[in-house]
Amino acid sequence: MITLIGLVVVLQLITIVAISQKNGLFTASTRRREALLDSCVLIDGRIAELVKTGFIPANLVVPKFVVLELQYLADGSNSEKRSRARQALELISDLQDSKRANISILDSDVPSKEVDMKLIELAKKRGSGIVTLDFNLIKVAQIEEVEVFNINELVQALRPHHLVGEQLELKISQKGAERGQGVGYTADGTMIVVNNVGRSIGKVVHVEVIKNIQTASGRLVFAKKLSKPASKKSSK
């Protein structure tokens, strides 16, 4: 018999595949799809880890104008942007050397002056998708009916579900919106709202999950404070 935890894992995997299929990166066909990478996702760097896992069976393409954008930032006066842009350029080189990555630099340009519109026009021209984290680019691409793969959606899908009835230790880091509420965060960043812990700000309390809500910005969990120590999980 499949356990409840096993069922949750299966549902998570189904969600991951569904998200990827929606964005055109996983297809029933053996033909590999093409996905353009923008500077945002290269600077973020998590694309490298996804490629290593083999979860992105698409031909990854970095347009030359994206490389030029990174080179411009790498030569700029802002030290933080300069450092991150240089790391992004190194990441491109690492992906080219990776046996799991099928990545290429595309020396092709389009008339638009703005980089985001260049990406969208190039994607439409080549029938490609776009891998990005840029909220505005995602919205414009959706309007233009260009497939988008948002890594943050995958991250949200991979976060573990805290089941109703699950007990854990949680540090209450701040006050909640309602009187007596407190807010804490698990190691994966999930926000948990706990009732009747107004005097426990800054302390670790034992809680039990009572409700799960999926929102556009992520998963929101509600819990109640327990008087006895939790026995299953710790999140400090």
RASULVEN-V10671 format. One record per residue. SS is DSSP state (h for helix, s for strand, l for the rest). BURIAL is # if it has 24 or more other ideal C-beta (glycine too) atoms within 12 Angstrom, else .. Layout:
ss=SS burial=BURIAL
ss=SS burial=BURIAL
//
This chain:
ss=l burial=.
ss=l burial=.
ss=l burial=.
ss=h burial=.
ss=h burial=.
ss=h burial=.
ss=h burial=.
ss=h burial=.
ss=h burial=.
ss=h burial=.
ss=h burial=.
ss=h burial=.
ss=h burial=.
ss=h burial=.
ss=h burial=#
ss=h burial=#
ss=h burial=.
ss=h burial=.
ss=h burial=#
ss=h burial=#
ss=h burial=.
ss=h burial=.
ss=l burial=#
ss=l burial=#
ss=l burial=#
ss=l burial=#
ss=l burial=.
ss=l burial=.
ss=l burial=.
ss=l burial=.
ss=l burial=.
ss=l burial=.
ss=l burial=#
ss=s burial=#
ss=s burial=#
ss=s burial=#
ss=s burial=#
ss=l burial=#
ss=h burial=#
ss=h burial=#
ss=h burial=#
ss=h burial=#
ss=h burial=#
ss=h burial=#
ss=l burial=#
ss=h burial=#
ss=h burial=#
ss=h burial=#
ss=h burial=.
ss=h burial=#
ss=h burial=#
ss=h burial=.
ss=h burial=.
ss=l burial=.
ss=l burial=#
ss=l burial=#
ss=l burial=#
ss=l burial=#
ss=s burial=#
ss=s burial=#
ss=s burial=#
ss=s burial=#
ss=s burial=#
ss=h burial=.
ss=h burial=#
ss=h burial=#
ss=h burial=#
ss=h burial=.
ss=h burial=#
ss=h burial=#
ss=h burial=.
ss=h burial=.
ss=h burial=#
ss=h burial=#
ss=l burial=.
ss=l burial=.
ss=l burial=.
ss=l burial=.
ss=h burial=.
ss=h burial=.
ss=h burial=.
ss=h burial=.
ss=h burial=.
ss=h burial=.
ss=h burial=#
ss=h burial=#
ss=h burial=.
ss=h burial=#
ss=h burial=#
ss=h burial=.
ss=h burial=#
ss=h burial=#
ss=h burial=.
ss=h burial=.
ss=h burial=#
ss=h burial=.
ss=h burial=.
ss=l burial=.
ss=l burial=.
ss=l burial=.
ss=l burial=#
ss=l burial=.
ss=s burial=#
ss=s burial=.
ss=s burial=.
ss=s burial=#
ss=l burial=.
ss=l burial=.
ss=l burial=.
ss=l burial=.
ss=l burial=.
ss=l burial=.
ss=l burial=.
ss=l burial=.
ss=h burial=#
ss=h burial=#
ss=h burial=#
ss=h burial=#
ss=h burial=#
ss=h burial=#
ss=h burial=#
ss=h burial=#
ss=h burial=#
ss=h burial=.
ss=h burial=.
ss=h burial=.
ss=l burial=.
ss=l burial=#
ss=s burial=#
ss=s burial=#
ss=s burial=#
ss=s burial=#
ss=l burial=#
ss=l burial=#
ss=h burial=.
ss=h burial=.
ss=h burial=#
ss=h burial=#
ss=h burial=.
ss=h burial=#
ss=h burial=#
ss=h burial=.
ss=h burial=.
ss=l burial=.
ss=l burial=.
ss=l burial=#
ss=l burial=#
ss=s burial=#
ss=s burial=#
ss=s burial=#
ss=h burial=#
ss=h burial=#
ss=h burial=#
ss=h burial=#
ss=h burial=#
ss=h burial=#
ss=h burial=#
ss=h burial=#
ss=l burial=#
ss=l burial=#
ss=l burial=#
ss=l burial=#
ss=l burial=#
ss=l burial=.
ss=l burial=.
ss=l burial=#
ss=s burial=#
ss=s burial=#
ss=s burial=#
ss=s burial=#
ss=s burial=#
ss=l burial=#
ss=l burial=#
ss=s burial=.
ss=s burial=.
ss=l burial=#
ss=l burial=.
ss=l burial=.
ss=l burial=.
ss=l burial=.
ss=l burial=#
ss=s burial=#
ss=s burial=#
ss=s burial=#
ss=s burial=#
ss=l burial=#
ss=l burial=.
ss=l burial=.
ss=l burial=.
ss=l burial=#
ss=s burial=#
ss=s burial=#
ss=s burial=#
ss=s burial=#
ss=s burial=#
ss=l burial=.
ss=l burial=#
ss=l burial=.
ss=l burial=.
ss=l burial=#
ss=l burial=.
ss=l burial=.
ss=l burial=.
ss=s burial=.
ss=s burial=#
ss=s burial=#
ss=s burial=#
ss=s burial=#
ss=s burial=#
ss=s burial=.
ss=s burial=.
ss=s burial=#
ss=s burial=.
ss=s burial=.
ss=s burial=.
ss=l burial=.
ss=l burial=.
ss=s burial=.
ss=s burial=#
ss=s burial=#
ss=s burial=#
ss=s burial=#
ss=s burial=#
ss=s burial=#
ss=s burial=#
ss=l burial=#
ss=l burial=.
ss=l burial=.
ss=l burial=.
ss=l burial=#
ss=l burial=.
ss=l burial=.
ss=s burial=#
ss=s burial=.
ss=s burial=#
ss=l burial=.
//
